[in-house]
Amino acid sequence: MVTKRLLISLATSMMLALSVTSVAQNTETTDAAADSRSEFRSLDEDVQDLKKEVLDLNRDLFLLEEELLFPANSQVAFFISMDVGEYFEIDSVNLKIDGKEVANYLYTEREAGALVRGGVHRVHMANLKTGDHELIAVFTGSGPHTRDYRRGATMTFNKGIGAKYMELEITDRVKKQQPEFVIKEWE
Protein backbone atom coordinates (compact mmCIF):
# COMPACT_ATOMS: atom_id res chain seq x y z
CA MET A 1 0.00 0.00 0.00
CA VAL A 2 2.85 2.32 0.83
CA THR A 3 4.47 1.54 -2.47
CA LYS A 4 1.21 2.23 -4.25
CA ARG A 5 0.94 5.63 -2.57
CA LEU A 6 4.57 6.27 -3.31
CA LEU A 7 4.04 5.41 -6.96
CA ILE A 8 0.96 7.63 -7.16
CA SER A 9 2.73 10.55 -5.54
CA LEU A 10 5.77 9.99 -7.79
CA ALA A 11 3.53 9.93 -10.87
CA THR A 12 1.72 13.06 -9.70
CA SER A 13 4.99 14.89 -9.10
CA MET A 14 6.28 13.83 -12.52
CA MET A 15 3.08 15.07 -14.16
CA LEU A 16 3.36 18.32 -12.26
CA ALA A 17 7.01 18.66 -13.29
CA LEU A 18 6.11 17.95 -16.94
CA SER A 19 3.30 20.49 -16.89
CA VAL A 20 5.60 23.13 -15.31
CA THR A 21 8.23 22.33 -17.94
CA SER A 22 5.59 22.53 -20.67
CA VAL A 23 4.33 25.90 -19.38
CA ALA A 24 7.93 27.14 -19.19
CA GLN A 25 8.57 25.97 -22.76
CA ASN A 26 5.34 27.60 -23.97
CA THR A 27 6.35 30.81 -22.20
CA GLU A 28 9.81 30.61 -23.80
CA THR A 29 8.22 29.91 -27.21
CA THR A 30 5.81 32.81 -26.75
CA ASP A 31 8.67 35.07 -25.65
CA ALA A 32 10.79 33.92 -28.62
CA ALA A 33 7.89 34.55 -31.01
CA ALA A 34 7.30 38.00 -29.53
CA ASP A 35 11.03 38.77 -29.80
CA SER A 36 11.01 37.47 -33.37
CA ARG A 37 7.99 39.66 -34.27
CA SER A 38 9.56 42.72 -32.69
CA GLU A 39 12.85 42.08 -34.53
CA PHE A 40 10.88 41.65 -37.79
CA ARG A 41 9.03 44.93 -37.19
CA SER A 42 12.31 46.67 -36.45
CA LEU A 43 13.89 45.21 -39.59
CA ASP A 44 10.85 46.21 -41.67
CA GLU A 45 11.01 49.78 -40.33
CA ASP A 46 14.75 49.91 -41.15
CA VAL A 47 14.06 48.71 -44.70
CA GLN A 48 11.28 51.30 -45.17
CA ASP A 49 13.57 54.08 -43.88
CA LEU A 50 16.34 52.95 -46.21
CA LYS A 51 13.90 52.85 -49.15
CA LYS A 52 12.77 56.42 -48.41
CA GLU A 53 16.40 57.59 -48.22
CA VAL A 54 17.18 55.94 -51.57
CA LEU A 55 14.17 57.63 -53.22
CA ASP A 56 15.18 61.01 -51.78
CA LEU A 57 18.75 60.51 -52.98
CA ASN A 58 17.50 59.52 -56.46
CA ARG A 59 15.39 62.69 -56.66
CA ASP A 60 18.36 64.84 -55.57
CA LEU A 61 20.62 63.18 -58.14
CA PHE A 62 18.05 63.78 -60.91
CA LEU A 63 17.81 67.48 -59.99
CA LEU A 64 21.60 67.78 -59.88
CA GLU A 65 21.90 66.08 -63.27
CA GLU A 66 19.32 68.49 -64.77
CA GLU A 67 21.17 71.45 -63.28
CA LEU A 68 24.54 70.26 -64.62
CA LEU A 69 23.29 69.33 -68.09
CA PHE A 70 21.08 72.38 -68.56
CA PRO A 71 22.40 75.35 -66.58
CA ALA A 72 19.76 78.05 -66.13
CA ASN A 73 21.78 80.77 -67.85
CA SER A 74 22.03 78.89 -71.19
CA GLN A 75 18.84 76.80 -71.06
CA VAL A 76 16.14 76.99 -73.72
CA ALA A 77 13.02 74.81 -73.82
CA PHE A 78 10.43 74.32 -76.56
CA PHE A 79 6.83 73.38 -75.82
CA ILE A 80 3.95 72.29 -78.09
CA SER A 81 0.37 73.29 -77.29
CA MET A 82 -2.89 73.03 -79.18
CA ASP A 83 -6.09 75.03 -79.04
CA VAL A 84 -9.27 73.16 -80.08
CA GLY A 85 -7.68 70.99 -82.82
CA GLU A 86 -10.75 70.99 -85.08
CA TYR A 87 -8.82 71.78 -88.29
CA PHE A 88 -5.57 69.94 -87.54
CA GLU A 89 -4.72 66.56 -86.06
CA ILE A 90 -1.00 66.40 -85.21
CA ASP A 91 1.14 63.40 -86.19
CA SER A 92 4.67 64.73 -85.74
CA VAL A 93 6.81 67.80 -85.24
CA ASN A 94 10.37 68.48 -86.41
CA LEU A 95 12.51 71.22 -84.87
CA LYS A 96 15.63 72.79 -86.35
CA ILE A 97 17.76 75.40 -84.61
CA ASP A 98 20.21 77.31 -86.78
CA GLY A 99 19.75 74.75 -89.58
CA LYS A 100 20.55 71.75 -87.34
CA GLU A 101 17.81 69.21 -86.56
CA VAL A 102 17.44 68.98 -82.79
CA ALA A 103 14.12 67.16 -82.32
CA ASN A 104 11.79 64.95 -84.29
CA TYR A 105 8.81 63.70 -82.31
CA LEU A 106 6.06 61.33 -83.47
CA TYR A 107 2.84 61.63 -81.43
CA THR A 108 0.67 58.72 -80.42
CA GLU A 109 -3.10 59.03 -80.61
CA ARG A 110 -3.24 59.36 -76.84
CA GLU A 111 -0.62 62.16 -76.74
CA ALA A 112 -2.37 64.06 -79.53
CA GLY A 113 -5.64 63.76 -77.61
CA ALA A 114 -3.95 65.14 -74.49
CA LEU A 115 -2.76 68.17 -76.48
CA VAL A 116 -6.28 68.83 -77.77
CA ARG A 117 -7.60 68.67 -74.18
CA GLY A 118 -5.18 71.44 -73.14
CA GLY A 119 -1.97 69.58 -72.42
CA VAL A 120 1.47 71.02 -73.11
CA HIS A 121 4.38 68.87 -74.28
CA ARG A 122 8.05 69.78 -73.75
CA VAL A 123 9.40 68.58 -77.07
CA HIS A 124 13.01 69.72 -76.63
CA MET A 125 15.38 71.25 -74.09
CA ALA A 126 18.89 72.43 -74.92
CA ASN A 127 21.73 74.79 -74.09
CA LEU A 128 22.27 77.69 -76.47
CA LYS A 129 24.87 80.43 -76.55
CA THR A 130 23.69 83.99 -76.16
CA GLY A 131 22.83 85.71 -79.42
CA ASP A 132 20.40 85.37 -82.32
CA HIS A 133 19.10 81.95 -83.34
CA GLU A 134 16.64 80.74 -85.98
CA LEU A 135 13.97 78.19 -85.09
CA ILE A 136 12.18 76.22 -87.80
CA ALA A 137 9.28 73.99 -86.76
CA VAL A 138 7.60 71.66 -89.26
CA PHE A 139 4.24 70.17 -88.26
CA THR A 140 2.82 67.10 -89.99
CA GLY A 141 -0.71 65.76 -89.58
CA SER A 142 -4.21 65.67 -90.98
CA GLY A 143 -5.76 68.97 -91.97
CA PRO A 144 -9.26 69.98 -92.96
CA HIS A 145 -11.24 67.24 -94.72
CA THR A 146 -8.72 64.66 -93.41
CA ARG A 147 -6.12 65.44 -96.06
CA ASP A 148 -2.41 65.22 -95.30
CA TYR A 149 -1.04 68.47 -94.03
CA ARG A 150 2.55 69.66 -93.62
CA ARG A 151 3.19 73.19 -92.47
CA GLY A 152 6.17 75.08 -91.09
CA ALA A 153 6.72 78.09 -88.89
CA THR A 154 9.93 80.09 -88.53
CA MET A 155 11.11 82.54 -85.90
CA THR A 156 14.35 84.31 -85.13
CA PHE A 157 14.87 84.84 -81.43
CA ASN A 158 17.55 86.36 -79.26
CA LYS A 159 18.91 84.15 -76.48
CA GLY A 160 20.09 86.33 -73.62
CA ILE A 161 21.39 85.35 -70.21
CA GLY A 162 18.88 83.26 -68.31
CA ALA A 163 16.43 80.55 -69.28
CA LYS A 164 14.20 81.02 -72.33
CA TYR A 165 10.92 79.22 -72.98
CA MET A 166 9.34 79.02 -76.43
CA GLU A 167 5.81 77.83 -77.21
CA LEU A 168 4.84 76.37 -80.57
CA GLU A 169 1.09 76.87 -80.57
CA ILE A 170 -1.36 75.29 -83.00
CA THR A 171 -4.67 77.15 -83.15
CA ASP A 172 -7.76 77.00 -85.34
CA ARG A 173 -8.54 79.93 -87.63
CA VAL A 174 -12.29 79.58 -87.90
CA LYS A 175 -12.56 82.33 -90.50
CA LYS A 176 -10.32 80.50 -92.99
CA GLN A 177 -11.11 77.01 -91.63
CA GLN A 178 -7.39 76.34 -91.46
CA PRO A 179 -4.95 75.67 -88.64
CA GLU A 180 -2.49 78.39 -87.68
CA PHE A 181 1.02 77.72 -86.37
CA VAL A 182 2.51 80.40 -84.11
CA ILE A 183 5.84 80.47 -82.27
CA LYS A 184 5.98 82.74 -79.25
CA GLU A 185 8.22 83.40 -76.28
CA TRP A 186 6.98 82.96 -72.75
CA GLU A 187 7.69 85.97 -70.59
C-alpha positions as CSV (number, residue, x, y, z in Angstrom):
1,M,0.0,0.0,0.0
2,V,2.8,2.3,0.8
3,T,4.5,1.5,-2.5
4,K,1.2,2.2,-4.3
5,R,0.9,5.6,-2.6
6,L,4.6,6.3,-3.3
7,L,4.0,5.4,-7.0
8,I,1.0,7.6,-7.2
9,S,2.7,10.6,-5.5
10,L,5.8,10.0,-7.8
11,A,3.5,9.9,-10.9
12,T,1.7,13.1,-9.7
13,S,5.0,14.9,-9.1
14,M,6.3,13.8,-12.5
15,M,3.1,15.1,-14.2
16,L,3.4,18.3,-12.3
17,A,7.0,18.7,-13.3
18,L,6.1,18.0,-16.9
19,S,3.3,20.5,-16.9
20,V,5.6,23.1,-15.3
21,T,8.2,22.3,-17.9
22,S,5.6,22.5,-20.7
23,V,4.3,25.9,-19.4
24,A,7.9,27.1,-19.2
25,Q,8.6,26.0,-22.8
26,N,5.3,27.6,-24.0
27,T,6.3,30.8,-22.2
28,E,9.8,30.6,-23.8
29,T,8.2,29.9,-27.2
30,T,5.8,32.8,-26.8
31,D,8.7,35.1,-25.6
32,A,10.8,33.9,-28.6
33,A,7.9,34.5,-31.0
34,A,7.3,38.0,-29.5
35,D,11.0,38.8,-29.8
36,S,11.0,37.5,-33.4
37,R,8.0,39.7,-34.3
38,S,9.6,42.7,-32.7
39,E,12.8,42.1,-34.5
40,F,10.9,41.7,-37.8
41,R,9.0,44.9,-37.2
42,S,12.3,46.7,-36.4
43,L,13.9,45.2,-39.6
44,D,10.8,46.2,-41.7
45,E,11.0,49.8,-40.3
46,D,14.7,49.9,-41.2
47,V,14.1,48.7,-44.7
48,Q,11.3,51.3,-45.2
49,D,13.6,54.1,-43.9
50,L,16.3,52.9,-46.2
51,K,13.9,52.8,-49.2
52,K,12.8,56.4,-48.4
53,E,16.4,57.6,-48.2
54,V,17.2,55.9,-51.6
55,L,14.2,57.6,-53.2
56,D,15.2,61.0,-51.8
57,L,18.8,60.5,-53.0
58,N,17.5,59.5,-56.5
59,R,15.4,62.7,-56.7
60,D,18.4,64.8,-55.6
61,L,20.6,63.2,-58.1
62,F,18.1,63.8,-60.9
63,L,17.8,67.5,-60.0
64,L,21.6,67.8,-59.9
65,E,21.9,66.1,-63.3
66,E,19.3,68.5,-64.8
67,E,21.2,71.4,-63.3
68,L,24.5,70.3,-64.6
69,L,23.3,69.3,-68.1
70,F,21.1,72.4,-68.6
71,P,22.4,75.4,-66.6
72,A,19.8,78.1,-66.1
73,N,21.8,80.8,-67.8
74,S,22.0,78.9,-71.2
75,Q,18.8,76.8,-71.1
76,V,16.1,77.0,-73.7
77,A,13.0,74.8,-73.8
78,F,10.4,74.3,-76.6
79,F,6.8,73.4,-75.8
80,I,4.0,72.3,-78.1
81,S,0.4,73.3,-77.3
82,M,-2.9,73.0,-79.2
83,D,-6.1,75.0,-79.0
84,V,-9.3,73.2,-80.1
85,G,-7.7,71.0,-82.8
86,E,-10.7,71.0,-85.1
87,Y,-8.8,71.8,-88.3
88,F,-5.6,69.9,-87.5
89,E,-4.7,66.6,-86.1
90,I,-1.0,66.4,-85.2
91,D,1.1,63.4,-86.2
92,S,4.7,64.7,-85.7
93,V,6.8,67.8,-85.2
94,N,10.4,68.5,-86.4
95,L,12.5,71.2,-84.9
96,K,15.6,72.8,-86.3
97,I,17.8,75.4,-84.6
98,D,20.2,77.3,-86.8
99,G,19.7,74.7,-89.6
100,K,20.5,71.7,-87.3
101,E,17.8,69.2,-86.6
102,V,17.4,69.0,-82.8
103,A,14.1,67.2,-82.3
104,N,11.8,64.9,-84.3
105,Y,8.8,63.7,-82.3
106,L,6.1,61.3,-83.5
107,Y,2.8,61.6,-81.4
108,T,0.7,58.7,-80.4
109,E,-3.1,59.0,-80.6
110,R,-3.2,59.4,-76.8
111,E,-0.6,62.2,-76.7
112,A,-2.4,64.1,-79.5
113,G,-5.6,63.8,-77.6
114,A,-4.0,65.1,-74.5
115,L,-2.8,68.2,-76.5
116,V,-6.3,68.8,-77.8
117,R,-7.6,68.7,-74.2
118,G,-5.2,71.4,-73.1
119,G,-2.0,69.6,-72.4
120,V,1.5,71.0,-73.1
121,H,4.4,68.9,-74.3
122,R,8.1,69.8,-73.8
123,V,9.4,68.6,-77.1
124,H,13.0,69.7,-76.6
125,M,15.4,71.2,-74.1
126,A,18.9,72.4,-74.9
127,N,21.7,74.8,-74.1
128,L,22.3,77.7,-76.5
129,K,24.9,80.4,-76.6
130,T,23.7,84.0,-76.2
131,G,22.8,85.7,-79.4
132,D,20.4,85.4,-82.3
133,H,19.1,81.9,-83.3
134,E,16.6,80.7,-86.0
135,L,14.0,78.2,-85.1
136,I,12.2,76.2,-87.8
137,A,9.3,74.0,-86.8
138,V,7.6,71.7,-89.3
139,F,4.2,70.2,-88.3
140,T,2.8,67.1,-90.0
141,G,-0.7,65.8,-89.6
142,S,-4.2,65.7,-91.0
143,G,-5.8,69.0,-92.0
144,P,-9.3,70.0,-93.0
145,H,-11.2,67.2,-94.7
146,T,-8.7,64.7,-93.4
147,R,-6.1,65.4,-96.1
148,D,-2.4,65.2,-95.3
149,Y,-1.0,68.5,-94.0
150,R,2.6,69.7,-93.6
151,R,3.2,73.2,-92.5
152,G,6.2,75.1,-91.1
153,A,6.7,78.1,-88.9
154,T,9.9,80.1,-88.5
155,M,11.1,82.5,-85.9
156,T,14.3,84.3,-85.1
157,F,14.9,84.8,-81.4
158,N,17.6,86.4,-79.3
159,K,18.9,84.1,-76.5
160,G,20.1,86.3,-73.6
161,I,21.4,85.4,-70.2
162,G,18.9,83.3,-68.3
163,A,16.4,80.6,-69.3
164,K,14.2,81.0,-72.3
165,Y,10.9,79.2,-73.0
166,M,9.3,79.0,-76.4
167,E,5.8,77.8,-77.2
168,L,4.8,76.4,-80.6
169,E,1.1,76.9,-80.6
170,I,-1.4,75.3,-83.0
171,T,-4.7,77.1,-83.1
172,D,-7.8,77.0,-85.3
173,R,-8.5,79.9,-87.6
174,V,-12.3,79.6,-87.9
175,K,-12.6,82.3,-90.5
176,K,-10.3,80.5,-93.0
177,Q,-11.1,77.0,-91.6
178,Q,-7.4,76.3,-91.5
179,P,-4.9,75.7,-88.6
180,E,-2.5,78.4,-87.7
181,F,1.0,77.7,-86.4
182,V,2.5,80.4,-84.1
183,I,5.8,80.5,-82.3
184,K,6.0,82.7,-79.3
185,E,8.2,83.4,-76.3
186,W,7.0,83.0,-72.8
187,E,7.7,86.0,-70.6
